[in-house]
Amino acid sequence: MRRYFKQKKAVRIVQLASKTMSCSDSFVGCSPFSFWRYTSSQKSYTTTTSNATYTGITNSKVIEFIDTYKQLMNPESVHVVDGTDEENQKLLDQLVQSGTLLKLNQEKRPNSYLARSDPTDVARVEKRTYVCTKEKDDAGPNNNWVEPTEMKDNLRRLFRNCMQGRTMYVIPFLMGPLNSSHSHLGIQLTDSPYVAANMKIMTRMGTRLLSSELSSPNLSFVPAIHSVGSPLLPGSVDSSWPCNENKYIVHFPETREIWSFGSGYGGNALLGKKNA
């Protein structure tokens, strides 16, 4: 199914299921794919390297969360996503340069990009998706289940040093209107600039959320930890779509945590959609 967004200045990203698929600028005969959009203007972009301060974040609970997983995943640098349009444009330019995105014909598809995932990295990974509750029955009859402590031990082994050589993006995001009692605040950590760019489309996001009344000593947020699972070792050449054949998408309902490893595909990596 095709969904076209006609809004002026909209930026569209098209995600195809596999690099093996080809597509003309008119997208004739290409499936499955989906469109997202966001508008674009300009603001600021800063990166924080290894220290205990993070641009735009003062809440001690959030800082402790970032520090804990920074130590586990060992990124080369940390960037707090501010949610500005200029930042997003720089992410898009970075993704085009790395080959993750292809900028399409601007006369036919203005402000549009094509993303093609690795053939092994697709949407349907039910066998690798788990709901981890203390009691198996609480996970429901149709979900894969592993005891939470066992699963977390396994995930920590996978996540150790998984961001080596990469930037860890810190993404504060909100599902729902700002300051609504029905909205859910989350903070996603990811080593994927593709995820960082798309979270602006999918959610309200950026450091402005943490400078609002949501930022309090008792701040409650959903921790969302994601990695493509492909550390960049010295001298290695990066892939245009880094991923890992070993994939996990794990929900911990009782602690409101979401962990995702090994996939850069939107449905597995944009953890705002799993923040309920």
C-alpha positions in Angstrom: 0.0 0.0 0.0 1.3 3.5 -0.9 0.8 6.5 1.3 1.8 9.9 -0.1 2.2 13.0 2.0 1.6 16.1 -0.1 2.5 18.6 2.7 4.8 21.4 1.6 8.5 21.0 2.8 7.7 17.4 3.9 10.7 15.0 4.0 9.8 11.5 3.1 11.8 8.4 3.9 10.8 5.2 2.1 11.9 1.9 3.8 12.2 -1.2 1.5 12.4 -4.6 3.0 15.6 -5.6 1.3 18.7 -4.3 -0.5 18.0 -6.8 -3.2 14.9 -4.9 -4.3 15.2 -2.1 -6.8 13.0 0.9 -7.3 12.7 3.7 -9.8 11.9 7.3 -8.8 8.3 6.7 -9.5 8.3 3.6 -7.2 6.4 1.5 -9.8 6.0 -2.1 -8.7 7.9 -1.7 -5.4 6.5 -3.4 -2.3 6.5 -3.5 0.7 7.4 0.0 1.8 6.1 2.8 3.9 6.3 6.6 3.9 7.0 8.9 6.8 7.3 12.7 6.8 8.6 15.6 8.8 9.1 19.3 8.1 12.5 20.9 7.9 14.2 24.2 8.9 17.5 24.9 10.8 18.9 25.0 14.4 21.9 23.6 16.5 23.9 20.3 16.7 26.4 19.4 19.4 28.1 16.1 20.4 29.2 15.2 23.9 32.1 12.8 24.2 33.0 10.6 27.2 32.2 12.6 30.3 29.4 12.8 32.9 27.6 15.8 31.4 25.1 15.6 28.6 23.9 18.6 26.7 20.3 19.6 27.7 20.0 17.0 30.5 20.2 17.9 34.1 17.9 15.3 35.7 20.0 13.0 37.9 17.8 9.9 37.2 18.3 10.3 33.4 22.0 11.0 33.8 22.4 7.8 35.8 20.5 5.8 33.2 22.7 7.1 30.4 25.9 6.5 32.4 24.9 2.9 33.2 24.4 1.9 29.6 27.2 4.0 28.3 29.5 1.9 30.5 27.9 -1.3 29.3 27.8 -0.5 25.5 31.1 1.5 25.3 30.2 4.0 22.5 32.9 6.2 21.1 30.8 9.3 21.7 27.4 10.4 23.0 25.0 12.7 21.3 21.8 14.0 23.0 19.2 14.5 20.4 17.7 18.0 20.7 14.9 17.4 18.2 15.6 20.5 16.0 15.1 20.4 12.3 18.7 21.4 11.6 19.9 18.4 13.6 17.6 16.2 11.6 19.0 17.5 8.3 22.5 16.8 9.5 21.5 13.3 10.3 19.9 12.9 6.9 23.1 14.2 5.2 25.1 11.7 7.3 22.9 8.9 6.3 23.2 9.8 2.6 26.9 10.0 2.8 27.1 6.5 4.5 24.8 5.0 1.8 22.0 4.2 4.2 19.7 6.7 2.4 19.5 7.5 -1.2 18.2 11.0 -2.1 15.6 10.7 -4.8 14.9 12.8 -7.9 14.0 16.2 -6.4 11.7 17.1 -9.3 9.6 13.9 -9.0 10.0 13.3 -5.2 11.0 16.5 -3.5 12.7 16.1 -0.1 12.4 12.3 -0.4 14.8 9.5 0.5 15.0 5.7 -0.1 16.3 3.3 2.6 17.0 -0.3 1.7 17.6 -2.7 4.6 19.8 -5.7 4.6 18.0 -8.8 3.3 18.3 -10.5 6.7 16.8 -7.5 8.5 13.1 -7.5 8.1 9.9 -6.6 9.9 8.6 -10.0 11.0 10.8 -11.5 13.7 8.2 -13.0 16.0 10.5 -15.9 16.9 12.9 -13.3 18.4 10.3 -11.2 20.2 9.8 -11.9 23.9 7.5 -10.7 26.7 9.4 -11.3 30.0 7.3 -11.4 33.1 7.9 -13.2 36.4 5.0 -15.5 35.8 4.8 -17.2 32.4 1.1 -16.9 32.3 1.3 -13.1 32.5 3.1 -13.0 29.1 -0.1 -14.3 27.4 -0.6 -17.5 25.4 0.7 -16.2 22.1 4.0 -14.6 23.2 7.5 -16.1 23.6 8.5 -16.0 27.3 11.8 -16.2 29.2 12.3 -15.4 32.9 13.3 -11.7 33.2 16.6 -12.3 35.1 17.7 -14.9 32.7 16.9 -12.8 29.7 18.6 -9.7 31.1 21.8 -11.7 31.8 21.7 -12.8 28.1 21.1 -9.3 26.8 23.9 -7.8 28.9 26.3 -10.2 27.3 25.1 -9.2 23.8 25.1 -5.5 24.6 28.6 -5.4 26.2 30.8 -3.2 24.0 28.1 -3.4 21.2 28.5 0.3 20.4 32.3 0.4 20.2 33.3 2.8 17.5 29.8 4.3 17.2 27.9 7.2 18.5 25.2 6.6 21.1 22.2 8.8 20.5 20.1 9.7 23.5 16.5 10.3 22.4 13.9 11.7 24.8 10.5 11.0 23.3 6.9 11.3 24.1 4.0 9.3 22.8 1.1 11.7 23.1 0.6 15.5 23.7 3.0 17.3 25.9 1.9 17.5 29.6 -1.1 15.1 29.0 -1.7 12.7 31.8 -2.2 10.0 29.1 1.2 10.5 27.4 4.2 8.2 28.0 7.7 9.6 28.3 10.5 7.4 27.1 14.3 7.7 26.6 15.8 5.6 23.9 19.5 4.9 23.6 20.6 3.8 20.1 23.6 3.6 17.9 21.6 4.1 14.7 21.4 7.6 13.2 18.6 6.2 11.0 16.6 5.6 14.2 17.4 9.0 15.5 16.1 10.6 12.3 12.9 8.5 12.2 12.0 9.1 15.9 11.4 12.7 15.0 8.8 11.5 12.5 7.2 9.0 14.8 7.1 10.9 18.1 7.5 14.2 19.9 11.1 14.2 20.8 14.1 16.2 21.9 15.6 17.8 25.0 12.7 20.2 25.3 10.8 17.4 26.9 13.3 17.2 29.8 13.2 21.0 30.4 9.4 21.0 30.8 7.5 20.1 33.9 8.0 16.5 33.0 11.5 16.8 34.4 11.3 16.3 38.1 13.2 14.5 40.8 10.7 11.7 40.5 10.7 11.6 36.8 9.1 8.4 35.4 10.2 7.3 31.9 10.3 4.1 29.9 13.9 3.0 29.3 14.4 1.9 25.7 17.8 0.3 24.8 18.6 -0.4 21.2 21.7 -1.4 19.2 22.2 -2.7 15.7 24.7 -5.1 17.3 27.6 -4.2 15.0 30.5 -2.6 16.8 33.1 -0.8 14.6 36.5 -2.2 15.4 39.6 -0.2 14.5 40.3 -0.6 10.8 37.0 -2.1 10.0 34.7 -0.8 7.2 31.1 0.0 8.2 28.1 -1.4 6.3 25.5 0.9 4.8 22.9 -1.1 6.9 24.7 -2.5 9.9 22.8 -5.3 11.8 23.5 -8.6 13.5 22.1 -12.0 12.6 21.3 -12.6 16.3 18.2 -10.5 17.0 16.1 -9.8 20.1 13.2 -7.6 20.7 12.3 -7.9 24.4 9.6 -6.3 26.5 9.7 -6.3 30.3 6.2 -5.1 31.3 6.7 -5.2 35.0 9.7 -2.8 34.9 8.5 -1.0 31.7 11.7 -1.6 29.8 12.2 -2.3 26.1 15.4 -3.9 24.8 16.2 -4.4 21.1 19.3 -5.9 19.6 20.6 -6.7 16.2 18.1 -5.0 13.9 18.0 -1.5 12.4 14.6 -2.1 10.7 12.0 0.5 11.8 9.5 -1.9 13.3 12.2 -3.5 15.5 14.3 -0.4 16.2 11.9 2.5 16.7 11.0 1.7 20.3 8.5 4.5 20.7 5.9 2.3 19.0 6.4 -0.3 21.8 6.1 2.3 24.6 2.6 1.6 26.0 
